């Protein structure tokens, strides 16, 4: 068996979109947003660090997600802030595509205790 927890199947997430995976599924402290951008999949903590908004509901473009509330941008690859008003990065999680399975390997720093 491959590492990670199956959260979706290839084809479930349209290019330029994201889905939310609830924290209880992954054992994380925050929900996780899984994004599909230009053929690749990425996973970040779902809550914007500026205000409580779901990044899964944001806009995906050019390797970033833009928060739907105040337009802060975060890099899909590492969660680093790309634009204000956010000043704190979000945590990234590893994504593994195994056949048709999209698996998320939770960031150890974000596991619920």
Beta strands, then each sheet from edge to edge (+ up, - down):
strand 1: 5-9
strand 2: 17-21
strand 3: 32-37
strand 4: 40-45
strand 5: 59-61
strand 6: 64-66
strand 7: 73-75
strand 8: 81-83
strand 9: 92-98
strand 10: 101-105
sheet 1: 1+ 10- 9+ 4- 3+ 2-
sheet 2: 5+ 6- 7+ 8-
end
